[in-house]
Amino acid sequence: MLRVLMILVPLALSIYAFIDCITTDEQDIRYLPKPIWAILVLLFPVVGSVSWLITGRKRAAPGGAGRPGVRGTGGGGGGWIAPDDNPEFLKSLNDKGRKDDGDGPADTSGERESDEERLRDWEADLRRREEELRRKGEGPGSGSGSGSGSGSGPEDTPPAAS
């Protein structure tokens, strides 16, 4: 088990350091050019990896302001901020909500009219379909008179079980 750890730990360390070296921006690298650091990490896995991690890269400030993707506590860091932590985004949501609420009566009356029109259209369509079903029920071979009254219409029959 110890032999496996003696192989896996340096290997993992060198892989991590190599990927970190490759993905680091040029302006964040110190002392040597980026290709030289990558070669050092590959040729001398333990020494190159440790030296890269200690001295090769500018590390973020304690608040994380220098690292992209991490919100900095320092002033004007410009890093990415999650929407629920971004006060500007939350304020824009509140502004949109207030604007929608301010125009409420005019919009809701227009929406009500369109809803009422839609309801009237649905009711007319429903009546038309019911009439079609009654006509089909009165066709030849049904022998059911007008189709209304004693429960012989299609609206009184339960749906077929599947």
C-alpha positions, 0 to 999 in steps of 0.5 A: 500500500505504501509503495502505491502511495509513493507512486500515486501522490507524486503523479497526482501532484505533477498532473495537478501542477501541470494542468494548473500551469497550462491553464494559468494566464501569462500575466499571473506567472512569475519568474519564468515563461510558461513553457519553461514551467511546464517543461520543469513540471514534466521533467522533474515531477516532484521538484518542478511541481512543488516549485511551481505551486510555491513560486511559479504563480501569483496567488490570490489575495486572502479575499480571493480578489485576484482569482477569476470566478471567485468573488473578492471582498476587496474593492472593484475586483470585477470577478464573477458573482453569483446572481443571488449574491449580486446586489445590482442584479437583485435591484434590477429584479425589484425594479422590474417588479415595481414597473410591472406592478405600476402598470397593473390596472391597464395590463390586467384589464387587457389581459382580462379581456383577452382571457374572456375572449379566449373563454368565449371561443372555448365555450363556442368550440365546446358547443360546436363539438357537442352538436357534432356529437349529437348529430352523430348520435342521431344518425342511422341505426341509433334510433334515439330521437333527439339525443337529449332528455333520458340520458341517451346523449354522448355527454351522459355516457361514461368514457370507455375504460382503457 
